[in-house]
Amino acid sequence: MKILNRFEGYPKHYTKLKLSVTCEDNNKKKVRVVTYVANPDYIREDLLPTKEYLDFILQGALEIQADETFLKLKDLPHFSTET
């Protein structure tokens, strides 16, 4: 979690929430998750994620064999830090 916290800018840019969610598969299993929510001072309509950040999330989703919803990340507006 330390690496992810640093990557997400916790606690300056984001607050961490611990939640219990129910999986949509057949067994309706409840799992504990952590999600990051942007702090109000860091929310703007014109902010976009980097392509690298979206690729990072997509790679993680593919590694855990998440559903195809995550494939939409490839089509989201973003900016690139590549030169």
C-alpha positions in Angstrom: 0.0 0.0 0.0 2.9 2.4 0.6 3.8 2.4 -3.1 0.2 2.9 -4.2 -0.3 5.7 -1.6 2.7 7.5 -2.9 1.6 7.0 -6.5 -1.9 8.3 -5.7 -0.6 11.3 -3.8 -2.2 10.2 -0.5 -2.9 12.0 1.8 -2.3 15.4 0.1 -4.2 14.8 -3.1 -6.5 12.0 -2.1 -8.4 10.5 0.8 -8.5 6.8 1.2 -11.9 5.1 1.9 -12.2 1.5 3.0 -15.5 -0.1 1.7 -17.2 -3.4 1.6 -18.6 -4.2 -1.9 -20.6 -7.1 -3.2 -19.3 -8.9 -6.3 -21.7 -9.2 -9.2 -20.8 -12.8 -10.0 -22.9 -15.7 -9.1 -21.8 -16.1 -5.4 -22.4 -12.4 -4.5 -19.3 -12.5 -2.4 -18.5 -9.4 -0.2 -15.0 -8.1 -0.4 -13.2 -5.3 1.4 -11.7 -2.7 -1.0 -9.8 0.6 -0.7 -10.6 3.5 -3.0 -9.0 6.9 -3.4 -11.2 10.0 -3.5 -9.7 13.4 -4.6 -9.6 16.1 -2.0 -11.7 19.1 -2.9 -8.7 21.4 -3.5 -7.5 19.1 -6.2 -10.8 18.7 -8.2 -11.1 20.6 -11.5 -13.2 19.8 -14.6 -10.3 20.3 -17.0 -8.0 17.8 -15.3 -7.2 14.6 -17.3 -5.2 11.5 -16.3 -2.0 10.7 -18.1 -2.0 8.0 -20.7 0.6 6.2 -18.5 -1.7 6.3 -15.5 -4.6 4.8 -17.5 -2.2 2.1 -18.9 -1.1 1.3 -15.4 -4.7 0.8 -14.3 -5.5 -1.2 -17.4 -2.5 -3.5 -16.9 -3.5 -4.2 -13.3 -7.1 -5.0 -14.4 -5.7 -7.4 -17.0 -3.5 -9.1 -14.5 -6.4 -9.8 -12.2 -8.6 -10.8 -15.1 -11.1 -8.0 -14.4 -14.2 -7.8 -16.7 -14.1 -6.1 -20.1 -15.3 -2.8 -18.6 -11.7 -1.8 -18.0 -10.9 -1.9 -21.7 -12.8 1.4 -22.1 -9.8 3.0 -20.3 -8.0 2.9 -23.6 -10.6 5.3 -25.1 -10.7 7.9 -22.3 -9.5 11.4 -22.9 -6.0 11.8 -21.5 -2.7 13.7 -21.9 0.6 12.1 -22.6 3.9 12.9 -20.8 5.8 11.2 -23.6 7.9 13.5 -25.8 
